Amino acid sequence: MASTFTAWLRSPAAREYFFSTHFWGPVANWGLPLAALADLKKDEEVISGTMTTALTCYSLVFMRFAWRVQPRNYLLFACHTTNAVAQSVQGARFLNYWNFGGKERKDQEQPKAAGALPDTTQTV
């Protein structure tokens, strides 16, 4: 299998592929899913529900495009599949935080995490 791949790498078809938009378009597009994966560590309060929905729909549309175009663009399909999954997780985090009690649970846990220091700002 390795020798077949090496032979293909040396062929004109490989050069044609690596110098085409079928390769460089998806490579450039990988910035979106990589940023989405990095954002999974961020606080839920900063997630934009509108942008998450838009990016999920965008990736779903382009997943279909990558599958239907001839020849199939598996690199673009993988890129948008990764982004759709990451954005869906972000969307679930957004809904959990704003609609299903995540914000309230976080607000209740914050005083415990801070050690529940007494309020010393009051004057007698």
Salt bridges, closest charged atoms under 4 A:
ASP39 OD1 - LYS42 NZ 3.30
ASP43 OD1 - LYS106 NZ 2.48
GLU44 OE2 - ARG93 NH2 3.73
ASP107 OD2 - LYS103 NZ 3.74
